[in-house]
Amino acid sequence: MAELEDNAGAVTWNGADYPIWPGSAVRGKDLGAGGFKLRADLRFVVRAGVFPDPGPQLKQKLTYLGEEYRIDTIEKVPGETFIRFECNDPSAAT
């Protein structure tokens, strides 16, 4: 995985850039019963050890392609070789 980082994306967290493998980044509107609701989702995977300890935490913010996101889910896989993050618009309800 480390060999692929040169061609992967990057997020900015705590003032520094870190390589990631973006899964999806969505910005748009969803139509619901009360009208349109803004939607901003970012999902990505990062190799364990890329971030300094303790790393990003829930509800912290990071930037991807100039857009700010709030971390809502951090999933460490068995063996902790990589970590999955799910993020949303910082102004969206939690």
PyMOL commands that set and color helices and strands:
alter all, ss='L'
color gray80, all
select helices_A, chain A and resi 2-7
alter helices_A, ss='H'
color red, helices_A
select strands_A, chain A and resi 9-13+16-32+35-47+61-64+67-76+82-88
alter strands_A, ss='S'
color yellow, strands_A
deselect
rebuild
show_as cartoon
